[in-house]
Every structure is written in C-alpha cells, then in structure tokens.
Amino acid sequence: PVWPRSQLAALVRAHIPDKPSIMRCSFLALAAALRAVVAAALAHHDVVYLAVPRSQHRVTAQSDGRVHARWDQQGSWQRFTLERAEGPGELRSGDTVLFRAWTGKRL
C-alpha cells in the first residue's frame, strides 16, 4: 500500500524516543517504532522515513555507512526500504525486518 508520507512519518515519529542522534537510539526503539506502524499494513519493500520527535530531523544514511539525525530533509538519503527477512509479504508482529538505506547497506 502507498501511505501519505506525513501520515507514515507521524506514526513512526510517535514511537521513536526523543534522541538527538540515531547513533544513540537503540535498536529496541527502532523495533518499537516498526511494531507501531505494522498496524498500518506495511509490507516488504515499502519505503519509510524515520524522524526524531523533538527536532523533526530525519534519520540520514551517509555513503560511508554512518547514520545520523541532524537534518530535517526528506530525500533519498533519508529513505529506508523495509526488508522482511522471511521474504515478500505484509509485515506481521514478530517478523524480522531490516532497514536498507540508499547505499544498499542495512541498519
């Protein structure tokens, strides 16, 4: 399904703790955010943008493999593709999900 960016971003923002940098944001926080948006019927290869609630800065992947949340832009560097470890299909509770950045690297 295609979701308006603002709606999906709001769902994810509501479930990521207030952190100035994704480097300090735990995997459990990202997992919690993903669980929260699974109800929105996300599927393998859907695109998401992750943001820090206080600053509204988006998680950004850099070409050297580092990630940060210092910019408020929402472009290709902030785009993450969901990959369901079990393969194509709708995301369900308990699924292992990877975030693939524009670089091809996974979080």
MDAnalysis code that builds the backbone (N, CA, C; Angstrom):
import MDAnalysis as mda
import numpy as np

u = mda.Universe.empty(321, n_residues=107, atom_resindex=np.repeat(np.arange(107), 3), trajectory=True)
u.add_TopologyAttr("name", ["N", "CA", "C"] * 107)
u.add_TopologyAttr("resid", np.arange(1, 108))
u.add_TopologyAttr("resname", ["PRO", "VAL", "TRP", "PRO", "ARG", "SER", "GLN", "LEU", "ALA", "ALA", "LEU", "VAL", "ARG", "ALA", "HIS", "ILE", "PRO", "ASP", "LYS", "PRO", "SER", "ILE", "MET", "ARG", "CYS", "SER", "PHE", "LEU", "ALA", "LEU", "ALA", "ALA", "ALA", "LEU", "ARG", "ALA", "VAL", "VAL", "ALA", "ALA", "ALA", "LEU", "ALA", "HIS", "HIS", "ASP", "VAL", "VAL", "TYR", "LEU", "ALA", "VAL", "PRO", "ARG", "SER", "GLN", "HIS", "ARG", "VAL", "THR", "ALA", "GLN", "SER", "ASP", "GLY", "ARG", "VAL", "HIS", "ALA", "ARG", "TRP", "ASP", "GLN", "GLN", "GLY", "SER", "TRP", "GLN", "ARG", "PHE", "THR", "LEU", "GLU", "ARG", "ALA", "GLU", "GLY", "PRO", "GLY", "GLU", "LEU", "ARG", "SER", "GLY", "ASP", "THR", "VAL", "LEU", "PHE", "ARG", "ALA", "TRP", "THR", "GLY", "LYS", "ARG", "LEU"])
u.atoms.positions = np.array([
    [0.824, -1.203, 0.000],
    [0.000, 0.000, 0.000],
    [0.858, 1.252, 0.000],
    [0.319, 2.313, -0.568],
    [1.004, 3.596, -0.584],
    [0.359, 4.471, 0.478],
    [1.176, 4.964, 1.414],
    [0.692, 5.801, 2.509],
    [1.237, 7.194, 2.325],
    [0.433, 8.231, 2.621],
    [0.962, 9.596, 2.568],
    [2.162, 9.704, 3.503],
    [3.228, 10.328, 3.026],
    [4.450, 10.446, 3.822],
    [4.184, 11.038, 5.197],
    [3.349, 12.065, 5.245],
    [3.101, 12.732, 6.525],
    [2.431, 11.797, 7.513],
    [1.519, 10.949, 7.053],
    [0.826, 10.019, 7.940],
    [1.787, 8.957, 8.454],
    [2.586, 8.375, 7.560],
    [3.526, 7.354, 7.970],
    [4.606, 7.943, 8.870],
    [5.111, 9.120, 8.519],
    [6.132, 9.768, 9.340],
    [5.595, 10.061, 10.731],
    [4.345, 10.485, 10.818],
    [3.752, 10.772, 12.129],
    [3.654, 9.502, 12.965],
    [3.307, 8.396, 12.336],
    [3.225, 7.136, 13.070],
    [4.587, 6.725, 13.619],
    [5.614, 6.846, 12.787],
    [6.956, 6.462, 13.227],
    [7.474, 7.436, 14.272],
    [7.294, 8.758, 14.036],
    [7.756, 9.768, 14.988],
    [7.161, 9.559, 16.367],
    [5.923, 9.135, 16.416],
    [5.234, 8.975, 17.691],
    [5.818, 7.845, 18.524],
    [6.632, 7.008, 17.924],
    [7.130, 5.833, 18.643],
    [8.648, 5.745, 18.751],
    [9.369, 6.769, 18.305],
    [10.825, 6.788, 18.468],
    [11.136, 7.754, 19.597],
    [11.957, 7.336, 20.566],
    [12.260, 8.218, 21.682],
    [12.965, 9.495, 21.238],
    [12.856, 10.509, 22.072],
    [13.440, 11.816, 21.778],
    [14.960, 11.738, 21.932],
    [15.662, 11.555, 20.827],
    [17.122, 11.435, 20.825],
    [17.687, 12.376, 19.779],
    [18.787, 13.072, 20.078],
    [19.372, 13.970, 19.091],
    [20.073, 13.244, 17.954],
    [20.387, 11.984, 18.137],
    [21.107, 11.262, 17.099],
    [20.672, 9.809, 17.079],
    [20.485, 9.268, 15.901],
    [20.097, 7.860, 15.785],
    [21.199, 6.960, 16.326],
    [22.438, 7.451, 16.344],
    [23.534, 6.643, 16.877],
    [23.268, 6.273, 18.332],
    [22.506, 7.122, 19.039],
    [22.188, 6.843, 20.425],
    [20.808, 6.221, 20.590],
    [20.112, 6.048, 19.502],
    [18.783, 5.451, 19.545],
    [18.944, 3.937, 19.464],
    [18.389, 3.227, 20.401],
    [18.601, 1.788, 20.464],
    [17.823, 1.045, 19.382],
    [18.303, -0.142, 19.089],
    [17.598, -0.999, 18.141],
    [16.197, -1.292, 18.654],
    [16.041, -1.423, 19.975],
    [14.722, -1.690, 20.542],
    [13.752, -0.550, 20.248],
    [14.251, 0.687, 20.248],
    [13.393, 1.828, 19.924],
    [12.951, 1.758, 18.470],
    [13.877, 1.399, 17.572],
    [13.507, 1.248, 16.171],
    [12.516, 0.106, 15.997],
    [12.737, -0.981, 16.731],
    [11.817, -2.110, 16.658],
    [10.435, -1.712, 17.157],
    [10.389, -0.925, 18.228],
    [9.106, -0.457, 18.750],
    [8.395, 0.417, 17.731],
    [9.155, 1.267, 17.048],
    [8.568, 2.122, 16.027],
    [7.994, 1.277, 14.892],
    [8.738, 0.267, 14.511],
    [8.272, -0.593, 13.442],
    [7.012, -1.347, 13.856],
    [6.985, -1.867, 15.077],
    [5.781, -2.557, 15.550],
    [4.574, -1.633, 15.508],
    [4.792, -0.375, 15.838],
    [3.695, 0.592, 15.860],
    [3.127, 0.843, 14.475],
    [3.983, 0.817, 13.462],
    [3.488, 1.099, 12.121],
    [3.078, -0.151, 11.358],
    [3.357, -1.319, 11.913],
    [2.919, -2.549, 11.257],
    [1.403, -2.552, 11.118],
    [0.726, -1.938, 12.084],
    [-0.730, -1.851, 12.013],
    [-1.171, -1.071, 10.782],
    [-0.279, -0.292, 10.203],
    [-0.593, 0.477, 9.003],
    [-0.430, -0.370, 7.741],
    [-0.305, -1.676, 7.896],
    [-0.210, -2.623, 6.787],
    [1.012, -2.367, 5.905],
    [2.149, -2.254, 6.521],
    [3.387, -2.131, 5.757],
    [3.774, -3.494, 5.213],
    [4.531, -3.475, 4.135],
    [4.938, -4.717, 3.503],
    [6.402, -4.641, 3.097],
    [6.946, -5.798, 2.765],
    [8.297, -5.941, 2.240],
    [8.475, -4.947, 1.083],
    [9.555, -4.186, 1.129],
    [9.954, -3.189, 0.126],
    [9.186, -1.877, 0.205],
    [8.374, -1.670, 1.246],
    [7.777, -0.349, 1.450],
    [8.860, 0.615, 1.908],
    [8.657, 1.891, 1.643],
    [9.625, 2.930, 1.997],
    [9.134, 3.682, 3.231],
    [10.068, 3.942, 4.172],
    [9.740, 4.709, 5.370],
    [10.810, 5.771, 5.588],
    [10.427, 6.804, 6.336],
    [11.334, 7.863, 6.769],
    [11.235, 7.919, 8.285],
    [12.359, 7.868, 8.967],
    [12.373, 7.885, 10.430],
    [12.779, 9.272, 10.905],
    [12.091, 9.779, 11.937],
    [12.372, 11.124, 12.432],
    [12.412, 11.143, 13.957],
    [13.206, 12.059, 14.494],
    [13.283, 12.289, 15.940],
    [12.155, 13.257, 16.306],
    [11.303, 12.908, 17.272],
    [10.142, 13.750, 17.582],
    [10.462, 15.206, 17.929],
    [11.416, 15.442, 18.789],
    [11.668, 16.818, 19.242],
    [12.177, 17.710, 18.112],
    [13.131, 17.242, 17.364],
    [13.758, 18.080, 16.338],
    [13.112, 17.938, 14.965],
    [12.376, 16.863, 14.752],
    [11.820, 16.524, 13.442],
    [12.908, 16.215, 12.416],
    [14.135, 16.034, 12.874],
    [15.215, 15.668, 11.964],
    [15.046, 14.220, 11.549],
    [15.322, 13.947, 10.281],
    [15.178, 12.598, 9.744],
    [16.479, 11.823, 9.913],
    [16.338, 10.533, 10.099],
    [17.500, 9.646, 10.127],
    [18.083, 9.655, 8.718],
    [19.378, 9.892, 8.625],
    [20.062, 10.040, 7.345],
    [21.189, 9.015, 7.241],
    [21.262, 8.310, 6.122],
    [22.349, 7.376, 5.855],
    [23.360, 8.062, 4.950],
    [24.617, 7.999, 5.330],
    [25.685, 8.593, 4.527],
    [26.403, 7.514, 3.734],
    [27.104, 7.917, 2.692],
    [27.774, 6.961, 1.811],
    [28.847, 6.146, 2.508],
    [29.394, 6.669, 3.625],
    [30.434, 5.927, 4.346],
    [29.841, 4.926, 5.340],
    [28.513, 4.785, 5.361],
    [27.861, 3.809, 6.231],
    [27.367, 4.377, 7.552],
    [27.755, 5.608, 7.869],
    [27.292, 6.211, 9.121],
    [25.864, 6.714, 8.966],
    [25.155, 6.773, 10.097],
    [23.820, 7.356, 10.110],
    [23.769, 8.433, 11.177],
    [22.907, 9.432, 10.956],
    [22.729, 10.496, 11.936],
    [21.335, 11.082, 11.761],
    [20.952, 11.954, 12.672],
    [19.656, 12.638, 12.590],
    [19.878, 14.126, 12.820],
    [20.637, 14.744, 11.924],
    [20.957, 16.167, 12.058],
    [20.224, 17.051, 11.060],
    [19.576, 16.473, 10.060],
    [18.944, 17.260, 9.011],
    [17.437, 17.055, 9.028],
    [16.707, 18.072, 8.602],
    [15.251, 17.950, 8.553],
    [14.744, 17.665, 7.137],
    [15.638, 17.299, 6.257],
    [15.254, 17.000, 4.877],
    [14.608, 15.613, 4.788],
    [13.828, 15.425, 3.739],
    [13.225, 14.120, 3.483],
    [13.461, 13.781, 2.019],
    [14.651, 13.260, 1.751],
    [15.034, 12.924, 0.386],
    [15.553, 11.507, 0.303],
    [16.328, 11.243, -0.725],
    [16.805, 9.873, -0.946],
    [17.743, 9.390, 0.166],
    [18.513, 10.290, 0.774],
    [19.419, 9.868, 1.840],
    [18.662, 9.516, 3.116],
    [17.430, 9.970, 3.247],
    [16.614, 9.698, 4.425],
    [15.629, 8.553, 4.180],
    [15.618, 8.021, 3.009],
    [14.676, 6.956, 2.625],
    [15.240, 5.596, 3.025],
    [14.417, 4.797, 3.711],
    [14.798, 3.435, 4.080],
    [13.742, 2.474, 3.546],
    [14.204, 1.405, 2.945],
    [13.309, 0.382, 2.417],
    [13.231, -0.755, 3.423],
    [12.017, -1.133, 3.759],
    [11.823, -2.234, 4.693],
    [12.055, -3.551, 3.979],
    [12.804, -4.441, 4.623],
    [13.027, -5.773, 4.068],
    [12.607, -6.798, 5.101],
    [11.625, -7.557, 4.759],
    [11.138, -8.624, 5.624],
    [12.055, -9.825, 5.419],
    [12.690, -10.299, 6.506],
    [13.655, -11.394, 6.402],
    [13.028, -12.655, 5.807],
    [11.745, -12.833, 6.041],
    [11.045, -14.011, 5.531],
    [10.695, -13.883, 4.059],
    [10.949, -12.724, 3.466],
    [10.668, -12.506, 2.053],
    [9.416, -11.682, 1.842],
    [8.968, -11.585, 0.603],
    [7.823, -10.741, 0.282],
    [6.587, -11.081, 1.109],
    [5.828, -10.023, 1.400],
    [4.590, -10.198, 2.149],
    [4.363, -9.029, 3.081],
    [3.187, -9.008, 3.672],
    [2.836, -7.964, 4.632],
    [3.582, -8.208, 5.938],
    [4.030, -7.130, 6.572],
    [4.723, -7.260, 7.850],
    [3.745, -7.656, 8.932],
    [4.187, -8.579, 9.783],
    [3.363, -9.052, 10.895],
    [4.177, -9.008, 12.175],
    [3.478, -8.960, 13.279],
    [4.143, -8.956, 14.580],
    [5.077, -10.157, 14.679],
    [6.287, -9.919, 15.128],
    [7.267, -10.993, 15.271],
    [8.183, -11.159, 14.071],
    [7.878, -10.513, 12.939],
    [8.741, -10.601, 11.759],
    [10.078, -9.929, 12.041],
    [11.125, -10.439, 11.438],
    [12.425, -9.777, 11.464],
    [12.463, -8.839, 10.267],
    [12.726, -7.560, 10.557],
    [12.710, -6.546, 9.499],
    [14.028, -5.798, 9.493],
    [14.555, -5.567, 8.308],
    [15.787, -4.808, 8.129],
    [15.456, -3.501, 7.426],
    [16.237, -2.473, 7.709],
    [16.096, -1.179, 7.044],
    [17.256, -1.044, 6.061],
    [16.973, -0.984, 4.763],
    [18.030, -0.827, 3.752],
    [18.071, 0.627, 3.321],
    [19.264, 1.210, 3.419],
    [19.473, 2.604, 3.036],
    [19.713, 2.704, 1.532],
    [19.761, 3.935, 1.032],
    [20.021, 4.184, -0.384],
    [21.376, 3.646, -0.815],
    [22.275, 3.447, 0.135],
    [23.622, 2.943, -0.152],
    [23.630, 1.439, -0.407],
    [22.517, 0.788, -0.080],
    [22.450, -0.670, -0.187],
    [22.804, -1.344, 1.125],
    [23.298, -0.564, 2.085],
    [23.656, -1.111, 3.391],
    [22.412, -1.147, 4.284],
    [22.428, -2.086, 5.221],
    [21.297, -2.247, 6.132],
    [21.645, -1.738, 7.525],
    [20.603, -1.241, 8.203],
    [20.777, -0.867, 9.614],
    [20.677, -2.107, 10.452],
])
